[in-house]
Amino acid sequence: MTMIDVNALHLAFGAVKVLNNVNLQVQAGQSFGLVGESGSGKTTVLRCLAGQYMHWDGQLRIGGHALGRKLDRARCREVQMVFQDPYGSLHPRHTIHTVLAEPLRIHGMDRERERVESILAKVGLNSSYRFRYPHQLSGGQRQRVAIARALILEPRVLLLDEPTSALDVSVQAEILNLLADLRERDGLTYLMVTHDLGVVAHLCDQVAVMQHGSIVETLTTEALCNNAAQHAYTRMLVDSSRSYSRDMAEA
Ligand SMILES: Nc1ncnc2c1ncn2[C@@H]1O[C@H](COP(=O)(O)OP(=O)(O)OP(=O)(O)O)[C@@H](O)[C@H]1O
């Protein structure tokens, strides 16, 4: 079953075309990576799906339902986004309990304390974290809270915008493993923006490569890792990532 269907998506800001005929399909339970140079439009695709822009053209579907341009409650229950910077995305004067309970209140969901404790456990934090503030957490713990907040309404789809790039290298793998476990346990579908082909290799089944607002190539992660990319730009990305890893190993 196709869970995310982006069909002929176009978006411009004034005269500047940011997305030009973007097409991608993600099957239920799959993890799909979006890579490409800075400014190529990756985050903008996620923002259209998350309901943050209203002036796009094309068709967007989640779980077979066509998305309107306005964000409604039904979409929040179906799709949530996790941002790159967990500190910026958590209110500094709200406790973790308040952060996690807010969506439940908005959506009139019961058993607040039980749901908050259970989602914290799911992301590997014990219930004492409910009473802490974001500045009392490490970067990795903050990102766990951001993931918990995205999951508390039990969506089927997570849109992940560089979910580990603001984190210390030592905790990046922890968060990637957590995301992999959550997907497997709950059958979640991921669409993930990253600039890191290592992250793609670790977490994604398929990957689309964007350049100048369009997808230039879609391929399986296996093909990417086996050097089977066709498009010159994809090959360049793979080569530069390999030489970067080599330089790091030699340094
Ligand atoms: N609200 C906006 N108004 C005008 N231009 C915008 C707006 N949001 C994004 N853009 C432009 O759209 C283009 C695509 O941005 P986007 O953030 O999607 O790129 P990206 O591929 O995610 O890049 P990065 O990897 O650096 O995050 C950029 O040129 C950006 O300047």
The ligand as an SDF file (V2000), in Angstrom:
LIG
                    3D

 31 33  0  0  0  0  0  0  0  0999 V2000
    9.4520   30.8970    3.0570 N   0  0  0  0  0  0  0  0  0  0  0  0
   10.2990   31.0110    2.0260 C   0  0  0  0  0  0  0  0  0  0  0  0
   10.3180   32.1130    1.2470 N   0  0  0  0  0  0  0  0  0  0  0  0
   11.1350   32.2210    0.1850 C   0  0  0  0  0  0  0  0  0  0  0  0
   12.0120   31.2590   -0.1890 N   0  0  0  0  0  0  0  0  0  0  0  0
   12.0470   30.1370    0.5470 C   0  0  0  0  0  0  0  0  0  0  0  0
   11.1900   29.9460    1.6840 C   0  0  0  0  0  0  0  0  0  0  0  0
   11.4500   28.7220    2.2110 N   0  0  0  0  0  0  0  0  0  0  0  0
   12.4190   28.1850    1.4510 C   0  0  0  0  0  0  0  0  0  0  0  0
   12.7780   29.0210    0.4440 N   0  0  0  0  0  0  0  0  0  0  0  0
   13.7860   28.7440   -0.5900 C   0  0  0  0  0  0  0  0  0  0  0  0
   13.4570   27.5030   -1.1440 O   0  0  0  0  0  0  0  0  0  0  0  0
   14.6480   26.8120   -1.5230 C   0  0  0  0  0  0  0  0  0  0  0  0
   14.6020   25.4070   -0.9890 C   0  0  0  0  0  0  0  0  0  0  0  0
   14.7290   25.4170    0.4170 O   0  0  0  0  0  0  0  0  0  0  0  0
   14.7580   24.0930    1.2950 P   0  0  0  0  0  0  0  0  0  0  0  0
   14.8920   24.5070    2.7200 O   0  0  0  0  0  0  0  0  0  0  0  0
   13.6250   23.2170    0.9300 O   0  0  0  0  0  0  0  0  0  0  0  0
   16.1020   23.4030    0.8060 O   0  0  0  0  0  0  0  0  0  0  0  0
   16.8330   22.1440    1.3850 P   0  0  0  0  0  0  0  0  0  0  0  0
   17.1140   21.2750    0.2170 O   0  0  0  0  0  0  0  0  0  0  0  0
   16.0360   21.5400    2.4940 O   0  0  0  0  0  0  0  0  0  0  0  0
   18.1710   22.7580    1.9230 O   0  0  0  0  0  0  0  0  0  0  0  0
   19.0030   22.4890    3.2540 P   0  0  0  0  0  0  0  0  0  0  0  0
   19.6530   21.1610    3.0600 O   0  0  0  0  0  0  0  0  0  0  0  0
   19.9920   23.6140    3.2920 O   0  0  0  0  0  0  0  0  0  0  0  0
   18.0230   22.5180    4.4030 O   0  0  0  0  0  0  0  0  0  0  0  0
   15.8140   27.6300   -1.0080 C   0  0  0  0  0  0  0  0  0  0  0  0
   16.3700   28.3320   -2.0930 O   0  0  0  0  0  0  0  0  0  0  0  0
   15.1800   28.5750   -0.0220 C   0  0  0  0  0  0  0  0  0  0  0  0
   15.8810   29.7840    0.0210 O   0  0  0  0  0  0  0  0  0  0  0  0
  1  2  1  0
  2  3  1  0
  2  7  2  0
  3  4  2  0
  4  5  1  0
  5  6  2  0
  6  7  1  0
  6 10  1  0
  7  8  1  0
  8  9  2  0
  9 10  1  0
 10 11  1  0
 11 12  1  0
 11 30  1  0
 12 13  1  0
 13 14  1  0
 13 28  1  0
 14 15  1  0
 15 16  1  0
 16 17  2  0
 16 18  1  0
 16 19  1  0
 19 20  1  0
 20 21  2  0
 20 22  1  0
 20 23  1  0
 23 24  1  0
 24 25  2  0
 24 26  1  0
 24 27  1  0
 28 29  1  0
 28 30  1  0
 30 31  1  0
M  END
$$$$
